[in-house]
């Protein structure tokens, strides 16, 4: 079996055959399917800021979790039950926030904000909203 980096949520898949954090485990993981269970650092409870934002005509709740005082993950909530026309919108928000969260773990905050600003086409679109909320950590 080949050795892969530990899937540590803090170092976000970085490292050559070991996690970059203090636990520094090095294991033979085979196909990688057990990686998420092997890192002893868990993120079950993180501080977060919650923002009520308006996108188009709907109110959403944007949550940004923090790890060591820096933005770590981005989530969005909306009560879409019974509003089938919003399902496509929530799918787009979910996809975007997953990629933004991954970027926050790998890149400097300024870089993530810069990319969101490049993607923004108009004031109050999704990238604009998230970029402006992330600027609060600069």
Wavefront OBJ file of the C-alpha trace (Angstrom):
o trace
v 0.000 0.000 0.000
v 1.090 3.554 -0.658
v 1.385 6.170 2.043
v -0.817 9.269 1.825
v -0.913 12.438 3.912
v -3.139 12.316 6.946
v -6.496 13.941 6.233
v -6.166 16.394 9.077
v -8.883 19.031 8.957
v -6.433 21.605 10.239
v -3.737 21.158 7.589
v -6.352 20.365 4.913
v -4.635 17.491 3.129
v -1.166 19.025 3.179
v 1.952 17.161 4.248
v 4.101 14.446 2.857
v 3.064 11.208 4.536
v 2.205 12.942 7.791
v 0.054 15.676 9.204
v 1.800 18.989 9.785
v 0.380 19.411 13.290
v 1.728 18.334 16.646
v 0.299 14.837 16.508
v 2.417 14.252 13.356
v 1.110 10.756 12.683
v 2.498 8.715 9.855
v 0.406 5.747 8.825
v -0.052 3.475 5.854
v -3.580 4.328 4.754
v -4.033 2.284 1.613
v -6.823 3.825 -0.431
v -7.366 6.712 1.962
v -10.896 5.707 2.959
v -10.048 5.702 6.664
v -8.231 9.045 6.673
v -10.988 11.193 8.217
v -11.132 8.902 11.259
v -7.399 8.849 11.907
v -6.683 12.481 12.765
v -7.111 13.027 16.528
v -7.792 16.758 16.036
v -11.546 17.203 15.692
v -13.520 20.316 14.783
v -16.817 19.458 16.414
v -17.096 22.823 18.164
v -15.778 26.062 16.687
v -16.559 29.695 17.344
v -18.535 31.308 14.553
v -20.054 34.550 13.401
v -23.539 34.483 11.950
v -24.766 37.099 9.496
v -28.244 37.687 8.144
v -27.792 38.572 4.471
v -30.189 39.275 1.665
v -29.651 37.688 -1.715
v -32.146 38.605 -4.383
v -35.415 38.717 -2.439
v -34.549 36.063 0.147
v -32.930 36.265 3.577
v -30.116 33.829 4.268
v -27.916 33.173 7.266
v -24.220 33.075 6.487
v -22.017 31.482 9.143
v -18.255 31.718 9.203
v -16.455 29.511 11.702
v -13.133 30.472 13.206
v -10.079 28.445 14.094
v -7.367 30.243 16.046
v -9.045 33.571 15.250
v -9.070 33.042 11.477
v -11.965 32.194 9.143
v -12.064 28.438 8.668
v -15.347 27.351 7.098
v -18.340 29.034 5.500
v -21.899 27.734 5.752
v -25.258 29.062 4.632
v -28.770 28.363 5.915
v -32.180 29.101 4.500
v -35.562 27.653 5.335
v -36.258 26.237 1.873
v -38.839 23.702 2.961
v -41.845 24.188 0.740
v -39.948 26.542 -1.576
v -38.890 24.256 -4.380
v -37.857 27.169 -6.584
v -35.040 27.887 -4.084
v -33.502 24.419 -4.274
v -31.272 25.396 -7.206
v -30.097 28.476 -5.304
v -29.253 26.502 -2.168
v -27.345 23.977 -4.238
v -25.231 26.796 -5.681
v -24.643 28.296 -2.223
v -23.677 24.906 -0.782
v -21.248 24.248 -3.598
v -19.677 27.675 -3.344
v -19.290 27.561 0.434
v -17.646 24.126 0.290
v -15.027 25.386 -2.142
v -14.537 28.619 -0.205
v -14.036 26.607 3.004
v -11.453 24.449 1.268
v -9.673 27.550 -0.017
v -9.647 29.155 3.438
v -7.808 26.102 4.782
v -5.171 26.200 2.048
v -4.609 29.822 1.076
v -4.068 33.136 2.861
v -7.307 34.985 3.613
v -6.344 37.835 1.301
v -6.041 35.406 -1.606
v -9.508 33.938 -0.978
v -11.041 37.411 -0.799
v -9.261 38.466 -3.989
v -10.657 35.451 -5.876
v -14.172 36.129 -4.589
v -13.917 39.749 -5.694
v -12.805 38.641 -9.168
v -15.823 36.330 -9.370
v -18.278 39.026 -8.310
v -20.307 40.477 -11.169
v -22.449 42.927 -9.247
v -22.989 44.321 -5.794
v -24.790 41.896 -3.508
v -24.153 38.741 -5.518
v -22.896 35.654 -3.692
v -19.117 36.255 -4.031
v -19.516 39.930 -3.089
v -21.467 39.087 0.063
v -19.011 36.460 1.272
v -15.924 38.540 0.404
v -17.243 41.503 2.388
v -17.985 39.352 5.423
v -14.520 37.744 5.265
v -12.923 41.209 5.194
v -13.942 41.587 8.832
v -11.008 39.316 9.723
v -8.390 41.466 7.950
l 1 2 3 4 5 6 7 8 9 10 11 12 13 14 15 16 17 18 19 20 21 22 23 24 25 26 27 28 29 30 31 32 33 34 35 36 37 38 39 40 41 42 43 44 45 46 47 48 49 50 51 52 53 54 55 56 57 58 59 60 61 62 63 64 65 66 67 68 69 70 71 72 73 74 75 76 77 78 79 80 81 82 83 84 85 86 87 88 89 90 91 92 93 94 95 96 97 98 99 100 101 102 103 104 105 106 107 108 109 110 111 112 113 114 115 116 117 118 119 120 121 122 123 124 125 126 127 128 129 130 131 132 133 134 135 136 137 138
